[in-house]
Amino acid sequence: MATMQVEVVSPEKVLFSGEASQVITRTLGGGEIAFLPGHAPFLGALIENHTRITLVDGSVLDVAVHGGFVQVSGTTVSILSDAAELAEQIDRSRALSAMERAEEALRREHDVEAAAALARAHARLNATGGVGTAAGAH
């Protein structure tokens, strides 16, 4: 099976570095994009999203990505994120509370900060199984 090196890096640390068979993420204005081994060189801006990295053993590493860039070069996919969190590190109840606060603020008036907070909460919740799932059910 063909593989590629995948790195997820935030300003604080390297969240993941390893071999994978596929990466699915979401770019600004481009929607979801999947990268497989041998993909053409690519550079794109990332939006808040649930990125999925399929590891060589078939398991999926779920990551909440909060902006940044994705670069494909040779056999490497690099996600350089403003901030990113592995699903296992996300506090679902805190993300649900943040989503509810942002939705309430947006019901009163359109607020750019509340819209950004809502996007972050959705990325976190989607990485942990989706908005409608029970805590820990993944």
C-alpha positions as CSV (number, residue, x, y, z in Angstrom):
1,M,0.0,0.0,0.0
2,A,1.3,3.5,-0.9
3,T,1.6,5.8,2.0
4,M,2.6,9.4,2.6
5,Q,4.1,11.3,5.5
6,V,1.6,13.5,7.3
7,E,2.4,16.3,9.8
8,V,-0.1,18.4,11.7
9,V,1.7,21.3,13.3
10,S,0.4,24.2,15.4
11,P,2.5,27.1,16.8
12,E,2.7,25.3,20.1
13,K,3.7,21.8,19.0
14,V,3.7,18.9,16.5
15,L,0.3,17.2,17.1
16,F,0.9,14.3,14.7
17,S,3.7,13.1,12.5
18,G,3.4,9.7,10.8
19,E,2.5,7.6,7.9
20,A,-1.0,7.7,6.4
21,S,-2.9,6.6,3.3
22,Q,-5.3,9.5,3.1
23,V,-6.0,13.0,4.4
24,I,-9.4,14.8,4.1
25,T,-9.6,18.4,5.1
26,R,-11.5,21.6,4.1
27,T,-10.1,24.5,2.3
28,L,-11.2,28.1,2.0
29,G,-13.6,28.4,-1.0
30,G,-12.8,24.9,-2.2
31,G,-14.7,22.6,0.1
32,E,-13.5,19.2,1.2
33,I,-10.4,17.9,-0.5
34,A,-8.8,14.4,-0.2
35,F,-5.1,13.8,-0.6
36,L,-3.8,10.3,-1.5
37,P,-0.2,9.2,-2.0
38,G,1.1,10.7,-5.2
39,H,-1.2,13.8,-5.2
40,A,0.0,16.7,-7.2
41,P,1.7,19.6,-5.4
42,F,-0.9,21.7,-3.6
43,L,-1.1,24.7,-1.3
44,G,-4.4,25.9,0.2
45,A,-5.8,28.0,3.0
46,L,-7.8,26.0,5.6
47,I,-11.0,26.9,7.4
48,E,-12.3,25.6,10.7
49,N,-12.9,22.0,10.0
50,H,-12.8,18.3,11.1
51,T,-9.8,16.9,9.3
52,R,-9.6,13.1,9.0
53,I,-6.3,11.3,8.6
54,T,-6.5,7.6,7.6
55,L,-3.6,5.8,9.2
56,V,-1.8,2.8,7.5
57,D,-3.6,0.4,9.9
58,G,-7.0,1.7,8.6
59,S,-7.9,3.7,11.8
60,V,-8.8,7.3,11.5
61,L,-7.2,10.2,13.4
62,D,-9.8,12.9,13.9
63,V,-8.4,16.5,14.3
64,A,-10.2,19.8,14.8
65,V,-8.3,22.3,12.7
66,H,-8.8,26.0,13.3
67,G,-7.4,27.7,10.2
68,G,-4.0,27.6,8.7
69,F,-2.6,26.0,5.5
70,V,-2.3,22.6,3.9
71,Q,0.7,21.9,1.7
72,V,1.4,18.8,-0.4
73,S,4.9,18.3,-1.7
74,G,6.4,15.1,-2.9
75,T,5.3,12.4,-0.4
76,T,4.4,14.8,2.4
77,V,1.2,16.4,3.5
78,S,1.7,19.2,6.0
79,I,-1.1,20.9,7.9
80,L,0.2,24.1,9.4
81,S,-2.6,25.2,11.6
82,D,-3.2,28.4,13.6
83,A,-4.5,26.0,16.3
84,A,-5.5,22.3,16.1
85,E,-6.7,19.6,18.6
86,L,-6.7,15.9,18.4
87,A,-10.3,14.6,19.1
88,E,-9.2,12.7,22.2
89,Q,-8.0,16.0,23.7
90,I,-11.3,17.9,23.2
91,D,-13.7,18.4,26.0
92,R,-17.1,17.8,24.4
93,S,-19.2,19.4,27.1
94,R,-17.1,22.6,26.9
95,A,-17.5,22.6,23.1
96,L,-21.2,22.1,23.4
97,S,-21.5,25.0,25.9
98,A,-19.4,27.2,23.5
99,M,-21.7,26.3,20.6
100,E,-24.8,27.2,22.7
101,R,-23.3,30.6,23.8
102,A,-22.3,31.4,20.2
103,E,-25.7,30.5,18.8
104,E,-27.4,32.6,21.5
105,A,-25.2,35.6,20.7
106,L,-25.9,35.2,17.0
107,R,-29.7,35.1,17.6
108,R,-29.4,38.6,19.1
109,E,-27.2,40.1,16.4
110,H,-24.6,39.0,13.8
111,D,-21.2,39.1,15.6
112,V,-18.0,38.1,13.9
113,E,-16.5,36.8,17.1
114,A,-19.6,34.7,17.9
115,A,-19.6,33.3,14.3
116,A,-15.9,32.3,14.7
117,A,-16.6,30.7,18.1
118,L,-19.5,28.8,16.5
119,A,-17.2,27.5,13.7
120,R,-14.6,26.4,16.3
121,A,-17.2,24.6,18.3
122,H,-18.5,22.8,15.3
123,A,-15.0,21.7,14.2
124,R,-14.4,20.4,17.7
125,L,-17.7,18.6,17.9
126,N,-17.5,17.1,14.5
127,A,-14.0,15.8,15.3
128,T,-15.4,14.0,18.3
129,G,-18.3,12.4,16.5
130,G,-20.7,15.2,15.5
131,V,-23.0,17.6,17.2
132,G,-25.9,15.2,17.8
133,T,-23.9,12.3,19.4
134,A,-23.6,11.5,23.0
135,A,-20.4,12.5,24.8
136,G,-17.8,9.9,24.3
137,A,-19.7,8.0,21.6
138,H,-17.2,7.9,18.7
